Amino acid sequence: MAALPHNPQYVTLPRKDYEWLLACYWSPMTGMRDVAVDLLAEWGHDPADHSELLDEMEIELSGALVDTAADLMRDRGLPDLRVTPPA
């Protein structure tokens, strides 16, 4: 196996960890494409003209909701039990 060059902007993950993250965090949440369509229409654009942007917005909106929900749970003192087992 060839050595990977060190670049502080990137990390290397085992494939199983990458696949887990992909499944948990980078999968679009139900309804986020509809929100993206509504946002584009609200700004006066035809969503049908922006399919690549809709794809990106669907992922970004999903991620933003997950991050916000996680922040709220942490703010209320709830630990992530996937990482820190209960005492």
FENNORDA-V771340 format. One record per residue. N is the residue number from 1. RES is the residue in one small letter. PSI is psi as a letter, one per 30 degrees, with the letter a starting at -180 (none if undefined). OMEGA is omega as a letter, one per 30 degrees, with the letter a starting at -180 (none if undefined). Layout:
N|RES|PSI|OMEGA / N|RES|PSI|OMEGA
This chain:
1|m|k|a / 2|a|k|l / 3|a|k|l / 4|l|k|l / 5|p|k|l / 6|h|k|l / 7|n|j|a / 8|p|f|l / 9|q|f|a / 10|y|l|l / 11|v|l|l / 12|t|k|a / 13|l|k|l / 14|p|k|a / 15|r|e|a / 16|k|e|l / 17|d|e|l / 18|y|e|a / 19|e|e|l / 20|w|e|l / 21|l|e|l / 22|l|e|a / 23|a|e|a / 24|c|e|a / 25|y|f|a / 26|w|g|l / 27|s|k|a / 28|p|k|l / 29|m|k|l / 30|t|k|l / 31|g|f|a / 32|m|e|l / 33|r|e|l / 34|d|e|l / 35|v|e|l / 36|a|e|l / 37|v|e|a / 38|d|e|l / 39|l|e|l / 40|l|e|l / 41|a|e|l / 42|e|e|l / 43|w|g|l / 44|g|g|a / 45|h|l|l / 46|d|j|a / 47|p|f|l / 48|a|f|l / 49|d|f|a / 50|h|h|a / 51|s|e|l / 52|e|e|l / 53|l|e|l / 54|l|e|l / 55|d|e|a / 56|e|e|a / 57|m|e|l / 58|e|e|l / 59|i|e|a / 60|e|e|l / 61|l|e|l / 62|s|e|l / 63|g|e|l / 64|a|e|l / 65|l|e|l / 66|v|e|l / 67|d|e|a / 68|t|e|l / 69|a|e|l / 70|a|e|l / 71|d|e|l / 72|l|e|l / 73|m|e|l / 74|r|e|l / 75|d|f|l / 76|r|g|l / 77|g|g|l / 78|l|j|l / 79|p|l|l / 80|d|j|a / 81|l|f|l / 82|r|f|a / 83|v|e|a / 84|t|j|a / 85|p|l|l / 86|p|k|a / 87|a|none|none
